[in-house]
């Protein structure tokens, strides 16, 4: 997964009926070739460090394309 500052991070719900969580990527960090992000979550406004997993994907705001 590759993201840029300003892209939207979406984390799919783990349970049936659970809404996905969305946030704006504020910072991209790379550690041993693995990206992780500082994200401001839409639902709370809280900023946190996020390591992407299989239920997350990026919506590139500049191109409108998804990347899993």
C-alpha positions in Angstrom: 0.0 0.0 0.0 1.3 3.5 -0.8 -0.3 6.7 0.4 0.5 10.4 0.2 -0.4 13.2 2.6 -4.0 14.3 2.1 -5.2 10.8 1.0 -8.1 9.2 2.8 -7.5 6.0 4.8 -10.4 3.7 5.1 -10.6 0.8 7.6 -13.4 -1.7 6.9 -15.6 -2.8 9.7 -14.7 -6.3 11.2 -18.4 -7.2 12.0 -21.5 -7.3 9.8 -23.2 -3.9 9.7 -20.2 -2.1 11.2 -19.4 1.1 9.3 -15.9 1.7 8.0 -13.7 4.1 9.8 -12.2 7.0 7.7 -9.5 9.5 8.3 -7.1 11.9 6.5 -3.4 10.9 6.2 -1.4 13.8 7.8 2.0 12.2 7.6 3.6 9.2 5.9 6.4 7.4 7.7 8.6 4.5 6.4 10.3 2.0 8.7 12.2 -0.9 7.0 10.3 -0.3 3.8 6.9 -0.5 5.5 4.7 2.6 5.5 2.6 3.7 8.4 0.7 6.9 8.9 -0.3 9.7 11.2 -4.1 9.9 10.6 -6.8 12.3 11.8 -9.9 10.3 12.2 -13.2 11.8 10.8 -15.4 10.4 13.6 -13.4 11.8 16.6 -10.9 14.3 15.2 -8.2 12.3 17.1 -4.8 11.9 15.6 -3.0 8.6 15.9 -0.3 6.4 14.4 -1.7 3.7 12.2 -0.1 0.6 10.7 -2.1 -0.6 7.7 -3.5 -4.2 7.7 -5.6 -6.3 5.4 -8.9 -4.4 6.2 -7.5 -1.0 5.3 -7.1 0.8 2.0 -6.2 4.2 0.7 -8.4 6.5 -1.4 -6.0 8.7 -3.4 -7.7 12.1 -3.2 -5.8 13.5 -6.2 -6.8 10.6 -8.6 -10.0 9.2 -7.0 -8.5 5.7 -7.2 -8.5 3.0 -4.5 -5.5 1.0 -3.5 -5.8 -2.1 -1.3 
